[in-house]
């Protein structure tokens, strides 16, 4: 969570209890036996999908940071392009 906070990446912390639906999803559907489990859901675009991993994997965290940085840059460029097209 500190990594996401330091890099201003929004997240939702979910506390699970043995047997609840989130616990069943993580253990039965995803196959994890220990926390933390990081789940990224990409819902926009033509091909929504989910990426997940267990543990504090710095390689995956850095890849997430890079992805978020690239998305932010693309959005800023798109916003600037749209503003340039608006007649004064």
N, C-alpha and C positions, 0 to 999 in steps of 0.2 A: 504494500500500500504506500510505503514511503517513496518508492520508485515512481509510482503513478502520480503521487502528490507533487514530487519535485519536478516532474515533467509535464505538469498540468494536463494529465490524461484522466478523463472522467471514468469512474468505475462504480460498481455496486458491490459492496461486501455482503455476502450472504452467509449467515451462521446456520450451520446444519445441525440437526439432532438425529441421532440414530433412528432409522426407520421412517423419517419424514420423506416427502416426495423429492426434495433436493438431494438427500442422502442416497436414496434409491437411484436417482438419475446418475449421480457421480460414481457410485459403486457398481450398479448393475448395467447401466447403458454405456458408460465411459470406461469402466473397469479399474478405477483408482481405489486404492486402499488407504491412502494417507493424504493429508492436506499440507499445503495449499494446492488447490487446483485452479488454474487460470483458464477461463473460457472467453474467447473472443467471438462475438457474433457479428458477421458482416451481412447486413440485411438489405442494403441498397444495391442497385444494379440488377443486371439480368440473371446473375448466378449467386444468390445468397448462400453462405456456408458458415460453418463453425470451425474454429481452430482451438485446440486445448492442449494443455500440458500440465504435468504435476511437478511441484517443487519450485525452488527459486532458481530458475534457469536464466542466467544473465544473457545468454545468446538470444533467447526468445524475447526477453524484455527489451533488449537493444533493438531487435528487429521490429518490435511493436512500436518503440519510440521512433524509429526511422519511418515506418509506415505512417504514423500519425503526423510526423513532420511533413512528409510528402503530400498527404491529403490536405493539410492546412495550407501549404504553399499553392496547391492546385486551386483550392477554393478562393484564396486571395487573388490569384491571377484571373480566375473566372470573374470574380466580383469587379476587379479593376477593368477588365475588358468590357463588361456590361455597362459600367459607369461611363466609359469612354464612348460608347455607342449612343448614349442618351443625348439628344439635342439640347443645347443650352437655351 
